[in-house]
Amino acid sequence: MKKEFSLSNGKVMINFTAKYCNTEESLLDSKGFEIILSEYLDDRKSNKSNIYKYINKCLNQDEICLELIKIFKFLIVLKADEIIKIDLRYKRLLEDKDKFIGFVEDLYNFWRKLERYTIVENKKMGEGLQNVNFIDANNEFSKLILDVYRKVEENVLGIKPNIYRQLPAGGNAGLILNQTNFVYGKGYECLCKIPFIQSIVLDTPFITYPKKNTRDGIFKESFENPLKDCAINTDHWFCYPAKVGTLLAYIYFHRDFMAHGVTLCNLFEMAKEEEYKDKKPDIIYVFGAKDEEKQMKTVFYDDVENDIMTGYINYHDDMDYFGYMKKMTLTLHNLIMIKMGNLPVHGAMVNIITKDDKIFNIVIMGDSGAGKSESLEALRSLGSEYISDMTIIFDDMGVVKLSGESKPLGYGTEIGAFVRLDDLDTGYAFKQLDRSIFMNPDKINARLVMPVASYNEITKGEAIDLFLYANNYEDGEALEFFTNEEEAIKVFKEGTRMAKGTTTEKGLVTSYFSNPFGPVQKQQEMDELIPIFFKEFFKKGIRVGQLRTKLGMAGNEKKGPREASLRLLEEIKSL
């Protein structure tokens, strides 16, 4: 990013390396302040707002933006009455103090509703900031904006307020970027100059409003590299180096989808520089590249020559949903796992330690909205007197690996959870407010992304005791076990569920092995793997069954997972 400031698609990028404002005067003189003020005036003018009519009437000249900047500079050091005495041109604007304060408040709110990102580029020189305490820099920048805002209002009113609200006024998130050597192989040259995110400082709760709230369709295989026809302006792109399970992924995203890129820090462990420097990744995912396709394009490509699994989604309003960022990454992971002979599982796994030191590992498999996470959260609440610790191994996608004489082991892919606010217990989201990222909290299928486990915990490998299918669509015993592997495989492979609005599907639907993120695309390979693993489950004494969460049945959204969890707790106590 070369510019000191940019505004695109409601996202503000502030390059501290190019320029760092540390005084009130430098802030008001900055190109960024002029851009924001100009954008604000254009917006209010197009909406024919009374505030714009008032400003235009009072100033009545072409250079309204520059005149307002001049007035703000005056208000940093002088009271409104003193400015009027010095220059009568500003009398009409400043004498109606209520209207001018209304304008200042409206401008401030306009600024705060934008997504704001601060950036430092390591190993570069400029008149700004580099290699400093980035957290302090962000805090000082936020304080500077607050100070200007307050000083202007105080000098207009002539009095100090009794109440000060310490709202975050600087960046919602700060990024430190660096460059790394390009060693991917032929076909990826367009990515070579895109900076990597080295560190993120997040001002939580981080609330974003993407244009979409559901995901549609499945990711299709391409048999040629999708990057060959795309256009990438490296000044507008960032790379998040992620550890997805045991794999290394480079997730590239366009700045217009910065909120999704930053949200990755609550979901996937960020790889350290020494873990990716001069190394070829297992996964490359390009999110939001521009091409000639008019329709949304969501494809993956198995680059055998370079030994890279590549994902690609082109720039389109319909892909402005974090589910596309997350699910394609996991699809690429799962495709590699299938090639390696491991079993990808769409579900949740929890490690439970009881107060009498017994250990149990439970996997609940099911597609989106089946009630996996909700049942485990209910179990955490209901089992508090019996359970000492519950550690999430995976909350959406994991992998099962065979381990010789021991039971098969379960591994996670993510350190965080991407959960529906609608199905969580009342108040749960507020308990996690201080470290969470919220998406469209006022809409159906609102989401919360929060860290739930450490990277070491999810990649250690835990021996599985119970392997259950989340049945959200029918009545029956809350917990039912299968007597043979053929009966179990039939239910697990059908992947039936009642759609819950997390995708565009409706009613009773099926998905092969409850996993449209790899297994659906590679059914032939999965048809060979599944019997091997289920035979091993029954051979090693893993109890295989189905947990009826009833989450898709009207009136059972809370009661269903609760009843399933009570029965699951009884089973744990009996083991």
Secondary structure, 3 states (H helix, E strand, C coil): CCCCEEEECCEEEEECCCCCCCCHHHHHHCHHHHHHHHHHHHHHHHCCCHHHHHHHHHHCCCCHHHHHHHHHHHHHHCCHHHHHHHCHHHHHHHHCHHHHHHHHHHHHHHHHHCEEEEEEECCCCCCCCCCCCHHHHHHHHHHHHHHHHHHHHHHHHCCCCCCCCCCCCCCCEEEEEECCCCCCCCCCHHHCCCCEEEEEEECCCEEECCCCCCECCCCEEECCCHHHHCECCHHHEEEEEEEECCEEEEEEEEHHHHHHHHHHHHCCEECCHHHHCCCCCCEEEEEEEECCCCCCCEEEEEECCCCEEEEEEECCHHHCCHHHHHHHHHHHHHHHHHHCCCEEEEEEEEEEEECCCCEEEEEEECCCCCCHHHHHHHHHHHCCCCEEEEEEEECCEEEEECCCCCCCEEEECCCEEEEEHHHCCCCHHHHCHHHCEEECCCCCCCEEEEECCCHHHHHCCEECCEEEEEECCCCCCCEEECCCHHHHHHHHHHCEEECCCCECCCCEEECHHHCCCCCCCCHHHHHHHHHHHHHHHHHCCCEEEEEECCCCCCCCCCHHHHHHHHHHHHHHHHC
